Amino acid sequence: MFIPVLHSVPGKFTIHSDGGRTSVTIPLTTREDDDVQVALDVRLWRAYWHGVAMHEFKFAIVVRDAVTDEIAEIFDRNAAADYIAPVRRLVLPCVCSAAKALVETVRPDVIYRATYLTRPPPDTLSKHRIITDTIVELGYQVLRDGTDPHGRRFWLMAKSGDR
């Protein structure tokens, strides 16, 4: 059973930057024996899409086994469900708050986002719309969105006024 470490959305984040990879890690839960720790990792990493330089925004649930030091990154909400159950209501607000901190720090010209799941269900898409709206509020606009060849939804965003 996992117990919460996070009780509210943090007001400030420690931002880690390493060669074009900028991220925020937020501890979420721990297993009762403290041998497994679970965190949310929100990322804004330099990337290329169709030859265009940009930053890719993504997030994952990171599960660390303290005994073996093995780390698993989970991008599928169903696979992460048991790990985050006690703090599930806080995950999306944390993603949005961390997105704001990352975008305001990095100030990328172009941001690319995509769902992990192919053909995501409507409730997943509504959460992705909330994340997109958060970035739009920071002065970005969606230049292009759609479905990629793998069936994933994507959004290409740029600072308002940029084309």
LINGIKA-V548463 format. One record per residue. N is the residue number from 1. RES is the residue in three letters. PSI is psi as a letter, one per 30 degrees, with the letter a starting at -180 (* if undefined). D_CENTER is the distance of its C-alpha to the mean C-alpha in whole Angstrom. Layout:
# LINGIKA-V548463
n->N res->RES psi->PSI d_center->D_CENTER
n->N res->RES psi->PSI d_center->D_CENTER
This chain:
# LINGIKA-V548463
n->1 res->MET psi->k d_center->24
n->2 res->PHE psi->k d_center->21
n->3 res->ILE psi->k d_center->22
n->4 res->PRO psi->k d_center->19
n->5 res->VAL psi->e d_center->19
n->6 res->LEU psi->k d_center->17
n->7 res->HIS psi->f d_center->19
n->8 res->SER psi->l d_center->17
n->9 res->VAL psi->k d_center->14
n->10 res->PRO psi->k d_center->15
n->11 res->GLY psi->f d_center->17
n->12 res->LYS psi->l d_center->16
n->13 res->PHE psi->k d_center->14
n->14 res->THR psi->j d_center->15
n->15 res->ILE psi->k d_center->14
n->16 res->HIS psi->k d_center->14
n->17 res->SER psi->k d_center->15
n->18 res->ASP psi->j d_center->17
n->19 res->GLY psi->h d_center->19
n->20 res->GLY psi->f d_center->16
n->21 res->ARG psi->j d_center->13
n->22 res->THR psi->k d_center->12
n->23 res->SER psi->l d_center->9
n->24 res->VAL psi->k d_center->9
n->25 res->THR psi->k d_center->10
n->26 res->ILE psi->j d_center->11
n->27 res->PRO psi->k d_center->14
n->28 res->LEU psi->e d_center->14
n->29 res->THR psi->l d_center->17
n->30 res->THR psi->l d_center->20
n->31 res->ARG psi->l d_center->22
n->32 res->GLU psi->e d_center->26
n->33 res->ASP psi->f d_center->27
n->34 res->ASP psi->g d_center->24
n->35 res->ASP psi->f d_center->24
n->36 res->VAL psi->k d_center->21
n->37 res->GLN psi->k d_center->18
n->38 res->VAL psi->k d_center->14
n->39 res->ALA psi->l d_center->11
n->40 res->LEU psi->k d_center->8
n->41 res->ASP psi->j d_center->6
n->42 res->VAL psi->k d_center->4
n->43 res->ARG psi->k d_center->6
n->44 res->LEU psi->j d_center->8
n->45 res->TRP psi->k d_center->11
n->46 res->ARG psi->k d_center->14
n->47 res->ALA psi->l d_center->15
n->48 res->TYR psi->k d_center->18
n->49 res->TRP psi->j d_center->18
n->50 res->HIS psi->h d_center->22
n->51 res->GLY psi->g d_center->23
n->52 res->VAL psi->k d_center->21
n->53 res->ALA psi->k d_center->20
n->54 res->MET psi->a d_center->16
n->55 res->HIS psi->k d_center->13
n->56 res->GLU psi->k d_center->10
n->57 res->PHE psi->k d_center->6
n->58 res->LYS psi->l d_center->4
n->59 res->PHE psi->l d_center->2
n->60 res->ALA psi->l d_center->6
n->61 res->ILE psi->k d_center->9
n->62 res->VAL psi->k d_center->11
n->63 res->VAL psi->k d_center->15
n->64 res->ARG psi->k d_center->18
n->65 res->ASP psi->j d_center->21
n->66 res->ALA psi->f d_center->23
n->67 res->VAL psi->e d_center->26
n->68 res->THR psi->f d_center->26
n->69 res->ASP psi->g d_center->23
n->70 res->GLU psi->k d_center->21
n->71 res->ILE psi->k d_center->17
n->72 res->ALA psi->k d_center->15
n->73 res->GLU psi->k d_center->12
n->74 res->ILE psi->k d_center->11
n->75 res->PHE psi->f d_center->9
n->76 res->ASP psi->j d_center->12
n->77 res->ARG psi->e d_center->12
n->78 res->ASN psi->e d_center->15
n->79 res->ALA psi->f d_center->15
n->80 res->ALA psi->f d_center->13
n->81 res->ALA psi->e d_center->16
n->82 res->ASP psi->e d_center->18
n->83 res->TYR psi->e d_center->16
n->84 res->ILE psi->g d_center->14
n->85 res->ALA psi->e d_center->17
n->86 res->PRO psi->f d_center->19
n->87 res->VAL psi->g d_center->16
n->88 res->ARG psi->e d_center->14
n->89 res->ARG psi->f d_center->15
n->90 res->LEU psi->f d_center->13
n->91 res->VAL psi->e d_center->9
n->92 res->LEU psi->e d_center->9
n->93 res->PRO psi->e d_center->11
n->94 res->CYS psi->e d_center->9
n->95 res->VAL psi->e d_center->6
n->96 res->CYS psi->e d_center->8
n->97 res->SER psi->e d_center->10
n->98 res->ALA psi->e d_center->8
n->99 res->ALA psi->e d_center->7
n->100 res->LYS psi->e d_center->11
n->101 res->ALA psi->e d_center->12
n->102 res->LEU psi->e d_center->11
n->103 res->VAL psi->e d_center->12
n->104 res->GLU psi->f d_center->15
n->105 res->THR psi->e d_center->16
n->106 res->VAL psi->e d_center->15
n->107 res->ARG psi->h d_center->17
n->108 res->PRO psi->k d_center->16
n->109 res->ASP psi->e d_center->18
n->110 res->VAL psi->k d_center->16
n->111 res->ILE psi->k d_center->13
n->112 res->TYR psi->k d_center->12
n->113 res->ARG psi->k d_center->9
n->114 res->ALA psi->l d_center->10
n->115 res->THR psi->l d_center->10
n->116 res->TYR psi->e d_center->11
n->117 res->LEU psi->k d_center->14
n->118 res->THR psi->k d_center->17
n->119 res->ARG psi->h d_center->18
n->120 res->PRO psi->k d_center->16
n->121 res->PRO psi->l d_center->18
n->122 res->PRO psi->e d_center->18
n->123 res->ASP psi->e d_center->16
n->124 res->THR psi->e d_center->13
n->125 res->LEU psi->e d_center->14
n->126 res->SER psi->e d_center->15
n->127 res->LYS psi->e d_center->11
n->128 res->HIS psi->e d_center->10
n->129 res->ARG psi->e d_center->13
n->130 res->ILE psi->e d_center->12
n->131 res->ILE psi->e d_center->9
n->132 res->THR psi->e d_center->11
n->133 res->ASP psi->e d_center->14
n->134 res->THR psi->e d_center->12
n->135 res->ILE psi->e d_center->12
n->136 res->VAL psi->e d_center->16
n->137 res->GLU psi->f d_center->17
n->138 res->LEU psi->g d_center->16
n->139 res->GLY psi->g d_center->19
n->140 res->TYR psi->l d_center->17
n->141 res->GLN psi->l d_center->19
n->142 res->VAL psi->j d_center->18
n->143 res->LEU psi->e d_center->20
n->144 res->ARG psi->k d_center->20
n->145 res->ASP psi->l d_center->18
n->146 res->GLY psi->a d_center->19
n->147 res->THR psi->k d_center->19
n->148 res->ASP psi->l d_center->19
n->149 res->PRO psi->f d_center->22
n->150 res->HIS psi->g d_center->20
n->151 res->GLY psi->g d_center->19
n->152 res->ARG psi->k d_center->15
n->153 res->ARG psi->k d_center->15
n->154 res->PHE psi->l d_center->14
n->155 res->TRP psi->k d_center->14
n->156 res->LEU psi->j d_center->15
n->157 res->MET psi->k d_center->15
n->158 res->ALA psi->l d_center->18
n->159 res->LYS psi->k d_center->19
n->160 res->SER psi->k d_center->22
n->161 res->GLY psi->f d_center->25
n->162 res->ASP psi->k d_center->24
n->163 res->ARG psi->* d_center->25
